Amino acid sequence: MYRITKEFHFSASHQLCHLPDDHPCARLHGHNYIVEVELAAADLDTNGFVRDYRELKPLKTWIDDALDHRHLNEVFGHDMVTSERLAKEVYDFCKARWAETSAVRVSETPKTWAEYRP
């Protein structure tokens, strides 16, 4: 199996309103997110690629237009925008466009990652 990944960055705020008041994530706060999309294929295309990285530009455009410097609670219409749920949202966006999408990882901090992999 061949695997490729591409990394994207954006900054946004969110608030996990369902948490106790003394939990730091219950307060409005922001992150410098890193999104990593993984694509996998058993065979390479005629150019020797799983997929040309340039074909992932719609993901960059969506991230820049819909997520960057936004309040994610408003973007997704709920107050439970965790990294886990964000990974699934990005995965769904990618899978609808590129069948080879196999996983999405999201980082809020340099030490934390959440992954969605069906």
C-alpha positions as CSV (number, residue, x, y, z in Angstrom):
1,M,0.0,0.0,0.0
2,Y,1.3,3.5,-0.9
3,R,0.5,6.4,1.4
4,I,1.0,10.1,1.0
5,T,0.2,12.9,3.4
6,K,-0.1,16.6,3.1
7,E,-0.2,19.2,5.9
8,F,-2.4,22.3,6.2
9,H,-2.4,25.1,8.8
10,F,-5.1,27.4,10.1
11,S,-5.9,29.4,13.2
12,A,-9.4,29.5,14.7
13,S,-11.3,29.7,18.0
14,H,-13.8,27.4,19.6
15,Q,-15.4,26.8,23.0
16,L,-16.6,23.5,24.5
17,C,-19.6,24.8,26.4
18,H,-20.7,21.5,27.8
19,L,-17.6,21.2,30.0
20,P,-17.5,22.3,33.6
21,D,-16.8,26.0,34.2
22,D,-13.4,25.3,35.7
23,H,-12.2,23.4,32.6
24,P,-9.9,25.6,30.5
25,C,-11.6,24.4,27.2
26,A,-15.0,25.7,28.5
27,R,-13.6,29.2,28.0
28,L,-13.5,30.8,24.5
29,H,-10.0,30.1,23.2
30,G,-8.1,29.5,20.0
31,H,-5.5,27.2,18.4
32,N,-3.0,27.2,15.6
33,Y,-4.4,24.0,14.0
34,I,-2.4,21.5,11.9
35,V,-4.4,19.2,9.6
36,E,-2.8,16.3,8.0
37,V,-4.7,14.4,5.3
38,E,-3.5,10.9,4.3
39,L,-4.3,9.2,1.0
40,A,-3.6,5.6,0.2
41,A,-3.7,3.3,-2.8
42,A,-2.6,-0.2,-3.7
43,D,-1.4,1.0,-7.1
44,L,0.1,4.2,-8.4
45,D,-1.4,6.2,-11.3
46,T,0.3,6.5,-14.7
47,N,2.4,9.4,-13.3
48,G,3.6,7.3,-10.4
49,F,1.5,9.1,-7.8
50,V,-1.2,8.0,-5.3
51,R,-2.6,11.4,-6.2
52,D,-0.8,14.6,-7.4
53,Y,-0.5,16.9,-4.3
54,R,-1.6,19.8,-6.5
55,E,-5.1,18.2,-6.7
56,L,-5.5,18.8,-3.0
57,K,-5.8,22.6,-3.6
58,P,-9.6,22.5,-3.0
59,L,-8.9,21.4,0.6
60,K,-6.5,24.4,1.1
61,T,-9.1,26.7,-0.3
62,W,-11.9,25.3,1.9
63,I,-9.7,25.6,5.0
64,D,-8.6,29.1,4.2
65,D,-12.2,30.3,3.3
66,A,-14.3,28.4,5.8
67,L,-12.1,27.7,8.8
68,D,-9.2,30.1,9.0
69,H,-9.7,32.9,11.6
70,R,-13.2,31.8,12.3
71,H,-15.1,30.7,15.4
72,L,-15.6,27.0,14.7
73,N,-18.7,26.7,16.9
74,E,-20.4,29.1,14.4
75,V,-18.9,27.3,11.3
76,F,-20.2,23.9,12.4
77,G,-23.3,25.1,14.2
78,H,-22.7,23.5,17.6
79,D,-20.7,23.8,20.7
80,M,-18.8,20.5,20.6
81,V,-16.1,21.2,18.0
82,T,-13.4,18.9,19.3
83,S,-10.3,17.9,17.4
84,E,-11.9,14.5,17.0
85,R,-15.0,15.9,15.3
86,L,-12.9,18.3,13.3
87,A,-10.9,15.4,11.9
88,K,-14.1,13.7,10.9
89,E,-15.4,16.9,9.2
90,V,-12.2,17.3,7.2
91,Y,-12.2,13.5,6.4
92,D,-15.7,13.8,5.0
93,F,-14.8,16.8,2.9
94,C,-11.8,14.9,1.5
95,K,-13.4,11.5,1.0
96,A,-16.2,13.2,-1.1
97,R,-13.5,14.5,-3.5
98,W,-10.7,11.9,-3.4
99,A,-11.5,8.2,-3.0
100,E,-8.0,7.5,-1.8
101,T,-8.5,9.5,1.4
102,S,-7.7,7.1,4.3
103,A,-7.3,9.3,7.4
104,V,-7.2,12.8,8.7
105,R,-5.2,14.0,11.8
106,V,-5.8,17.3,13.6
107,S,-3.4,18.9,16.1
108,E,-4.4,21.7,18.4
109,T,-1.0,21.9,20.2
110,P,2.5,20.5,19.4
111,K,1.8,17.6,21.8
112,T,-1.7,16.6,20.9
113,W,-3.2,14.8,17.8
114,A,-6.7,13.5,17.1
115,E,-7.2,11.1,14.1
116,Y,-10.2,9.9,12.2
117,R,-9.6,6.7,10.2
118,P,-12.6,4.5,9.3
